[in-house]
Amino acid sequence: MRFNRREFMQCALAAGVSMGAGSMLGACAGVRRLDLPQQPEALRANPALDESRREILYHAALAPSGHNSQPWRVRIESTDEWIVEADPERRLQAVDPDNRELMLSLGAFAENLSLAAGAVGYDAKIQVVAKEYFDRDVIRVSLRTDHPNPYPLGRITRRMTARPGYRSDEIRAADIEALRAAADGRLFYFPKSSPHADRIRDGVVECSRIQSLRDAAQRELVSWLRLSDRDALEHRDGLTAEGMDIQGFKGWIVRHFIEPENFMKTTFRQKGIDQTARLAAQGGGWLVITSSGRTVADLIEAGRLFERMALLTRERGIGLHPTTQILEEKHGIDLFASHHGSRVIPQFVIRVGYLDKYPEPVSLRRPVEWFAPYQQFTHMS
Ligand SMILES: Cc1cc2nc3c(=O)[nH]c(=O)nc-3n(C[C@H](O)[C@H](O)[C@H](O)COP(=O)(O)O)c2cc1C
């Protein structure tokens, strides 16, 4: 591990002083999305993708995904016919054994893709072709030049999962109405003061505890940690120190001296549980997004609705934090079933709250050519 004494001194100093610390904290920062070029020069550009089509895929891939696993691959069948595949190498077997969350993430990817296509002058027809949760081919995309639908791309580039610093005031009715409309009415808000919110908070904390103590789940989390700058640059996915809000001097220490394997230790697991409890106590309540059924198409639709809603939150100063453990562990699944029966199908449980200072996105993404590599067209239209 490379130890840079000057960088260390700057970081340590910035952590210890208040005046002028901001400028020095830059020296402590880890790899952040905005520091990286969209397309590393060494990569051979995919000749099937002109600039507009590359832009569409670049924005699609800014979608959120569990552990930032980015479980998508794109097969370019012809210039305007693409297949979005589920990447089996990027499954989260321990926490998402059925691929439910993987499909939600592909739904968010499809939504960004469709909106970005509109922004650069195309209409993208999105057709779910998968029938089973484990099908490889999930979505067929057909690009056409009719009916473009302009959309501000800045909403996509600046959307992020924000975690600390939520205010405790409840979300205004007008904001909830706007988010609910974007989610086609499938969004429910439980204000902080409601008994429901207390039950969700307690469920989230308990499920986080259960999951942290489940070795397979913790081991899977460890496999997606990209703590050193080197790992972050090599993979451009997963959870970086910056992405987990470990910044400044603390971030510097973690990036240089902590191995992902340390997260298997009891002390680290306990820190994670404590952090979840602290965060769960912050904010103005909880959002739940439901689906109308359990088919693959229903999951893709739920992912699209989540993303459409999430894209509106920054301009309203609202932070969103999916807290999925409650839908992954039996304790949480039973909790929802006991209060709502089987007719209500929750797909996202999200902590929500106003932020005084909205951070800029830091989570990394793989360049387009990594997930849409050049192949000879498999079919010509
Ligand atoms: C299906 C799904 C489940 C997620 N679950 C969690 C979660 O349980 N806890 C969490 O902190 N973030 C969760 N996230 C957020 C991801 O960690 C986040 O999207 C990813 O790290 C990329 O960061 P970004 O959203 O800022 O671009 C989830 C996202 C999705 C789409």
The ligand as an SDF file (V2000), in Angstrom:
LIG
                    3D

 31 33  0  0  0  0  0  0  0  0999 V2000
  -32.6530   -2.4170   -5.3590 C   0  0  0  0  0  0  0  0  0  0  0  0
  -31.7660   -1.5030   -4.5570 C   0  0  0  0  0  0  0  0  0  0  0  0
  -31.5000   -1.7790   -3.2360 C   0  0  0  0  0  0  0  0  0  0  0  0
  -30.6900   -0.9320   -2.4670 C   0  0  0  0  0  0  0  0  0  0  0  0
  -30.4990   -1.1960   -1.1310 N   0  0  0  0  0  0  0  0  0  0  0  0
  -29.7380   -0.3630   -0.3820 C   0  0  0  0  0  0  0  0  0  0  0  0
  -29.5850   -0.5890    1.0190 C   0  0  0  0  0  0  0  0  0  0  0  0
  -30.1470   -1.5270    1.5880 O   0  0  0  0  0  0  0  0  0  0  0  0
  -28.8170    0.2680    1.7350 N   0  0  0  0  0  0  0  0  0  0  0  0
  -28.1940    1.3350    1.1530 C   0  0  0  0  0  0  0  0  0  0  0  0
  -27.5000    2.0850    1.8460 O   0  0  0  0  0  0  0  0  0  0  0  0
  -28.3320    1.5840   -0.1790 N   0  0  0  0  0  0  0  0  0  0  0  0
  -29.0970    0.7730   -0.9490 C   0  0  0  0  0  0  0  0  0  0  0  0
  -29.2580    1.0080   -2.2910 N   0  0  0  0  0  0  0  0  0  0  0  0
  -28.5560    2.1460   -2.8930 C   0  0  0  0  0  0  0  0  0  0  0  0
  -27.2670    1.6740   -3.5650 C   0  0  0  0  0  0  0  0  0  0  0  0
  -26.2960    1.3360   -2.6000 O   0  0  0  0  0  0  0  0  0  0  0  0
  -26.7710    2.7820   -4.4810 C   0  0  0  0  0  0  0  0  0  0  0  0
  -27.7060    2.9720   -5.4990 O   0  0  0  0  0  0  0  0  0  0  0  0
  -25.4290    2.4800   -5.1210 C   0  0  0  0  0  0  0  0  0  0  0  0
  -24.4150    2.4010   -4.1500 O   0  0  0  0  0  0  0  0  0  0  0  0
  -25.0430    3.5590   -6.1330 C   0  0  0  0  0  0  0  0  0  0  0  0
  -25.0400    4.8280   -5.5360 O   0  0  0  0  0  0  0  0  0  0  0  0
  -25.9560    6.0220   -6.0430 P   0  0  0  0  0  0  0  0  0  0  0  0
  -27.3820    5.6350   -5.8310 O   0  0  0  0  0  0  0  0  0  0  0  0
  -25.5570    7.1940   -5.1890 O   0  0  0  0  0  0  0  0  0  0  0  0
  -25.6820    6.2310   -7.4910 O   0  0  0  0  0  0  0  0  0  0  0  0
  -30.0930    0.1950   -3.0810 C   0  0  0  0  0  0  0  0  0  0  0  0
  -30.3620    0.4770   -4.4160 C   0  0  0  0  0  0  0  0  0  0  0  0
  -31.1900   -0.3550   -5.1530 C   0  0  0  0  0  0  0  0  0  0  0  0
  -31.4950   -0.0320   -6.5950 C   0  0  0  0  0  0  0  0  0  0  0  0
  1  2  1  0
  2  3  1  0
  2 30  2  0
  3  4  2  0
  4  5  1  0
  4 28  1  0
  5  6  2  0
  6  7  1  0
  6 13  1  0
  7  8  2  0
  7  9  1  0
  9 10  1  0
 10 11  2  0
 10 12  1  0
 12 13  2  0
 13 14  1  0
 14 15  1  0
 14 28  1  0
 15 16  1  0
 16 17  1  0
 16 18  1  0
 18 19  1  0
 18 20  1  0
 20 21  1  0
 20 22  1  0
 22 23  1  0
 23 24  1  0
 24 25  2  0
 24 26  1  0
 24 27  1  0
 28 29  2  0
 29 30  1  0
 30 31  1  0
M  END
$$$$
